[in-house]
Amino acid sequence: MDKYLIKYLRDNSGNELSSKYIDFFKSELDWHIYNSERHIAENYHRNRKIYFKEKLIRFLQYSTAILKNSEKNQIKKINILSTVSFSDRNVLSNLEFTSFSPIWHPIGKKNIYGDLTTYNWHSKIQKLIKKDDFFNYLDLGLHLELENFQNHFLDQYSTKDFRALLLYTDQYFYSKYFIDVFKKLEKPSFVFTHGLPGIYTKDVDNRSDYLMVWSEKIKNNYIAAGFESSKIKVVGNPKFTTLEKQKELKSSLSDILVVPLSSALWHQHEYDKTVISDKSMVVLYLYKVQSVLKKMGVKRVRYRVHPSLNKKWVHAFLDQEFYIIDEEDLNTSLSRSSLVIGASSTVVLDSLIQGVNYLVFDPVDNNNCNMSGFELVPPFDGTEKKLMIAREEDDLENMLRNNVKTDYSLLHDYIQDFDPAILKELIK
């Protein structure tokens, strides 16, 4: 039985090119199905409102690209196209690369590459994604137009002599489209993972030539999922050049932060394993945690939902004498916390970096799937002994009463010191 509309459309398009572009637009097509309800944060809506400040920034970025497109580099280095932001802006320059962000994903104020023709194309794609009906994506004429327009980028990027493409993911249209362009240029593409993977599947982040990960443990998880070992390179986390080797973790009930699971699913990750998340699970999760904490005498805590969730929608379900919405930036919030209780999330590493104990509370069913419907993966599947995990409310209560702590060294198992030097070997 067919269970996933986008797979059915891809496999039954009757045209190889249409199948290709239905696949390219997979996530954007999913948004029409899964991303249309109030529990999704406005910023994650496909037709979200663009406010004046963002419009002004984009105008300046587009103008910079169009007006300065013909300028040549003052210093001859290897040109690369990148949508990846590094905490140290000189990382790529120190490796003798000149990094440009594309006009279709501009970063900062300088070195934005594109022209008026590309801007107009980008505007048309944005209109399609934000406003057009689902059926318009299936038009063979659109697919032919997109395929032919790649010639514009092949000419431009050859002239600019871009030697590589750097991306954060391969799940969205632009990433897939430009990985395809760079394959035709016979230049490598790189995806830099931006969190602890919540899923290991060859349907995600497997299109690029190389996948850049934070640690050997993560690399081994990808290999176990069927990825080619040679394409996975360990570079560490671009946000951190060095991390403290040891740290004593705070762990008390005085100022608890709760990080619930996300029950917002705005696109499917896999073709053959669809997941339907019950949007009420984030609320149920918070009720469960409150039940345990009230037994411990805790009167009030802060909670922080995933950015994809509408905070006001969630808050209306909760005991507002007990739960306070956390509005601070993540690092500030974590640094003031005495303990974090949360679901399977990269925040466990952020919490350890800030010196705060993180207890995982993540109930599962008989198939080892959590409340959002996803099968758990390392380190959250119970195979990692350094990570303290509670599956039931009683388990969480026992952990709190015994003040058990996650081992800080887990941080170094999953984030190695950042070293992108291998890029020099791979980009010629």
C-alpha positions in Angstrom: 0.0 0.0 0.0 1.2 3.5 -0.9 1.8 5.5 2.3 3.6 8.7 1.2 2.2 11.1 -1.4 5.5 12.5 -2.5 7.1 9.1 -3.1 4.0 8.1 -5.2 4.3 11.3 -7.3 8.0 10.8 -7.8 7.8 7.2 -8.8 4.7 7.7 -11.1 5.5 11.0 -12.8 6.1 9.2 -16.1 9.1 11.4 -16.8 12.6 11.1 -15.5 13.1 14.9 -15.3 9.9 15.4 -13.4 10.8 12.6 -11.0 14.1 14.4 -10.4 12.5 17.8 -9.6 9.7 16.3 -7.5 12.5 14.8 -5.4 14.3 18.2 -5.4 11.2 19.9 -4.1 10.3 17.0 -1.6 10.6 19.1 1.6 8.8 22.1 0.0 6.0 19.9 -1.2 5.8 18.4 2.3 5.2 21.8 3.8 1.8 22.0 1.9 0.8 18.8 3.8 2.4 19.1 7.3 3.0 22.8 7.9 -0.3 24.6 7.9 -1.5 24.6 11.5 -1.3 26.9 14.5 1.1 24.9 16.5 3.9 25.6 14.0 5.8 28.8 14.7 5.2 31.6 12.2 8.9 31.7 11.2 8.5 28.1 9.9 5.5 28.8 7.7 6.2 28.6 4.0 4.4 31.9 3.5 5.7 33.6 6.7 5.5 37.4 6.9 8.7 39.2 6.1 9.2 42.3 8.3 10.8 45.6 7.4 14.2 44.9 9.0 14.7 41.6 7.2 13.5 43.2 3.9 16.1 46.0 4.3 18.9 43.5 5.1 18.0 41.4 2.1 17.8 44.5 -0.2 21.3 45.6 0.9 22.6 42.0 0.4 21.1 41.7 -3.1 22.3 45.1 -4.1 25.8 44.3 -3.0 25.8 41.1 -5.1 24.4 42.8 -8.2 26.4 46.0 -8.1 29.7 44.4 -7.1 29.5 41.2 -9.0 32.2 42.1 -11.5 34.8 43.0 -8.9 37.8 40.8 -8.9 39.6 39.4 -5.9 42.5 41.5 -4.8 44.4 38.5 -3.5 44.4 35.3 -5.6 43.0 32.5 -3.6 40.8 29.5 -4.3 37.1 30.6 -4.6 34.4 28.6 -2.9 30.6 29.1 -2.6 29.3 28.6 0.9 26.1 28.9 2.9 27.9 27.8 6.1 28.6 30.4 8.8 31.7 29.9 10.9 32.2 31.5 14.4 35.7 32.5 13.2 35.2 34.5 10.0 38.8 33.9 9.1 38.6 30.1 9.1 38.4 29.7 5.3 40.7 32.6 4.5 43.4 31.1 6.7 43.1 28.0 4.5 43.8 30.2 1.4 40.1 30.2 0.3 38.0 33.1 -0.7 34.4 32.4 0.4 31.4 33.8 -1.3 27.8 33.3 -0.2 25.3 33.0 -3.0 22.6 35.6 -3.7 20.0 32.8 -3.1 21.4 32.4 0.5 23.3 35.6 1.4 25.4 35.8 4.5 26.7 39.1 6.0 27.4 42.1 3.9 30.4 41.2 1.8 31.4 38.6 -0.8 27.8 37.9 -1.9 27.8 36.4 -5.4 25.1 36.7 -8.0 23.6 38.9 -10.7 20.3 40.4 -11.7 19.4 37.3 -13.7 20.0 35.1 -10.7 18.1 37.4 -8.4 15.1 37.3 -10.7 15.3 33.5 -10.8 15.6 33.3 -7.0 12.6 35.6 -6.6 10.5 33.3 -8.9 11.5 30.3 -6.8 10.6 32.1 -3.6 7.2 32.9 -5.0 6.7 29.3 -6.0 7.6 28.1 -2.5 5.7 30.7 -0.5 2.6 31.3 -2.6 1.9 28.8 -5.3 -0.3 25.8 -5.2 1.0 22.2 -4.7 0.0 21.1 -8.2 2.2 23.8 -9.8 5.3 22.0 -8.6 4.4 19.0 -10.8 4.5 20.9 -14.1 6.9 19.5 -16.6 7.4 23.0 -18.1 8.7 24.2 -14.7 11.1 21.2 -14.6 12.4 21.9 -18.1 12.9 25.6 -17.2 14.8 24.8 -14.1 17.0 22.2 -15.8 17.8 24.6 -18.6 18.5 27.5 -16.2 21.4 25.4 -14.7 23.4 26.5 -17.8 23.4 30.0 -16.4 25.0 28.8 -13.2 27.4 26.5 -15.0 28.6 29.5 -17.0 28.8 31.9 -14.0 30.4 29.5 -11.6 32.9 28.3 -14.2 33.9 31.9 -15.0 34.3 32.6 -11.2 36.2 29.4 -10.9 34.3 28.1 -7.9 36.1 25.0 -6.7 33.6 23.8 -4.1 30.2 24.2 -2.6 29.6 24.2 1.2 26.2 23.6 2.7 24.4 22.9 6.0 22.1 20.3 4.7 20.9 18.6 1.4 17.2 18.4 2.3 15.9 21.5 0.6 15.4 22.5 -3.0 18.3 25.0 -3.2 20.8 22.5 -1.7 19.8 19.7 -4.0 19.7 21.9 -7.1 23.2 23.3 -6.5 24.7 20.0 -5.5 23.6 18.9 -9.0 25.1 22.0 -10.6 28.5 21.4 -8.9 28.4 17.7 -9.9 28.1 18.9 -13.5 31.0 21.3 -12.9 32.9 18.2 -11.5 33.6 20.2 -8.3 33.0 18.8 -4.8 30.2 19.6 -2.5 30.3 19.4 1.3 27.5 19.2 3.9 28.5 20.4 7.4 26.2 18.8 10.0 24.8 21.3 12.4 23.6 19.2 15.3 23.6 15.7 16.8 21.8 13.7 14.1 18.3 12.7 15.2 18.1 10.3 12.3 20.7 8.3 10.3 19.4 7.5 6.9 20.7 7.6 3.4 17.8 9.8 2.4 19.3 12.7 4.4 22.7 14.4 3.8 23.9 11.8 1.4 23.9 13.7 -1.9 27.0 15.8 -1.4 30.4 14.4 -2.1 31.5 14.8 1.5 29.7 14.9 4.8 31.6 16.8 7.5 30.8 15.6 11.0 31.7 16.5 14.6 33.4 13.3 15.8 34.5 9.8 15.1 31.4 8.5 17.0 29.1 10.3 14.7 31.1 9.1 11.7 30.7 5.5 12.8 27.0 6.0 13.3 26.7 7.1 9.6 28.8 4.2 8.5 26.5 1.8 10.4 23.6 3.4 8.5 25.2 2.5 5.2 27.2 5.6 4.3 30.5 5.2 2.5 33.3 5.7 5.0 35.4 7.7 2.5 32.8 10.5 2.1 32.6 11.2 5.9 35.2 13.5 7.3 35.6 14.5 11.0 36.2 18.2 11.4 34.7 19.0 14.7 32.1 21.7 15.4 32.7 25.0 13.6 31.3 26.9 16.6 34.1 25.6 18.9 37.8 25.6 18.3 38.6 24.2 21.8 36.6 22.9 24.7 37.5 22.5 28.3 38.8 19.0 29.0 37.1 18.7 32.4 34.3 20.6 34.2 32.2 20.1 37.3 28.6 20.2 36.4 25.9 22.1 38.3 23.0 19.9 39.4 20.3 21.1 41.7 16.6 21.8 41.7 16.9 25.6 42.2 16.5 26.8 38.7 15.4 24.0 36.3 15.1 24.4 32.5 12.9 21.8 30.7 13.5 21.2 27.0 10.6 19.2 25.7 10.5 17.1 22.6 9.3 18.8 19.4 5.9 17.5 18.1 6.2 19.7 15.0 7.0 17.8 11.9 6.9 20.0 8.8 8.4 17.5 6.4 9.2 13.8 6.1 12.9 12.8 6.3 12.6 9.4 4.5 10.7 8.1 1.5 10.0 4.7 2.9 9.3 5.4 6.6 6.8 8.2 7.1 6.3 9.6 10.6 3.1 11.3 11.8 3.7 13.3 15.0 0.8 13.9 17.3 1.1 17.7 18.0 -0.2 17.2 21.6 2.9 15.2 22.6 4.9 18.3 23.6 2.1 19.1 26.0 1.9 15.6 27.4 5.7 15.6 27.8 5.5 18.8 29.9 2.6 17.4 32.0 4.7 14.3 32.8 7.8 16.3 33.9 5.6 18.6 36.0 4.1 15.5 37.8 7.6 14.3 38.7 8.9 17.7 39.8 5.9 18.5 42.0 6.7 15.3 43.9 10.1 16.8 44.5 8.7 20.0 45.9 9.5 22.1 42.9 7.1 25.1 42.5 8.2 26.7 39.2 10.5 26.0 36.3 11.3 27.5 32.9 10.7 25.6 29.7 12.0 26.1 26.2 10.2 24.6 23.1 11.8 24.0 19.8 11.9 27.1 17.6 9.6 25.4 15.1 6.8 25.4 17.7 4.4 28.2 18.4 5.2 29.1 22.0 1.8 30.7 22.7 0.0 27.7 21.4 1.9 25.4 23.7 1.6 27.7 26.7 -2.2 27.8 26.6 -2.3 24.1 27.5 0.0 24.5 30.6 -0.2 25.3 34.3 1.1 28.8 34.0 1.8 29.1 37.7 4.3 26.2 37.2 5.7 26.8 33.7 7.4 30.0 32.6 8.3 30.5 28.9 12.1 30.8 28.5 12.7 33.9 26.3 16.5 34.2 26.7 19.1 33.1 24.1 20.1 29.5 24.6 23.6 30.0 26.1 22.3 32.7 28.6 19.4 30.4 29.6 21.7 27.4 30.1 24.3 29.3 32.0 21.8 30.4 34.6 20.2 27.0 34.9 20.9 24.6 37.8 19.7 21.5 35.9 18.3 20.7 32.4 15.7 18.0 31.9 15.1 17.4 28.2 14.3 15.1 25.4 16.9 13.7 22.9 18.5 16.9 21.6 21.8 18.6 20.7 21.0 20.8 23.6 22.6 18.1 25.8 26.0 19.1 24.4 25.2 22.9 24.8 24.3 22.2 28.4 27.5 20.4 29.2 29.5 23.2 27.6 27.8 25.6 30.0 28.7 23.3 32.9 25.1 22.2 33.6 23.9 18.6 34.1 21.4 17.3 31.5 19.1 14.5 32.3 17.4 12.9 29.3 13.7 12.1 29.8 12.5 10.4 26.6 9.7 7.8 26.9 9.6 5.2 24.2 7.2 2.5 22.9 7.9 -1.1 22.2 9.5 -0.2 18.9 12.0 2.1 20.6 10.2 5.2 19.1 9.8 8.3 21.2 6.7 10.3 21.7 7.2 12.2 18.4 7.3 8.8 16.6 11.0 8.7 15.8 13.2 5.7 16.4 16.0 6.7 18.8 19.6 6.7 17.6 22.9 7.0 19.6 23.6 8.4 22.0 19.9 8.6 23.0 19.0 4.9 22.3 20.4 3.6 25.6 23.7 2.4 24.2 25.7 5.3 25.7 26.4 4.7 29.3 27.7 8.2 30.0 24.3 9.8 29.3 21.7 9.6 32.0 18.4 8.6 30.4 15.0 8.1 32.0 12.2 6.3 30.1 9.5 6.5 32.7 8.4 9.1 35.2 9.6 6.8 38.1 13.0 6.6 36.5 13.3 10.4 36.3 12.2 10.8 39.9 14.8 8.3 41.1 17.5 10.1 39.1 16.5 13.5 40.7 16.5 12.1 44.2 19.9 10.5 43.7 21.3 13.6 41.9 22.8 11.4 39.1 24.9 13.3 36.5 25.6 12.8 32.9 29.4 12.4 32.3 31.0 15.6 31.1 33.4 13.6 28.9 30.4 12.7 26.7 31.0 16.2 25.2 34.4 15.2 23.9 33.1 12.0 22.5 30.7 13.9 20.2 32.5 17.2 19.6 36.2 17.1 18.6 38.2 20.2 18.4 37.4 22.0 15.1 40.0 21.4 12.4 39.0 22.1 8.8 42.4 21.6 7.4 41.3 18.6 5.4 39.4 21.0 3.1 42.8 21.9 1.7 43.4 18.3 0.6 39.9 17.9 -0.9 39.5 21.3 -2.7 42.0 21.9 -5.5 
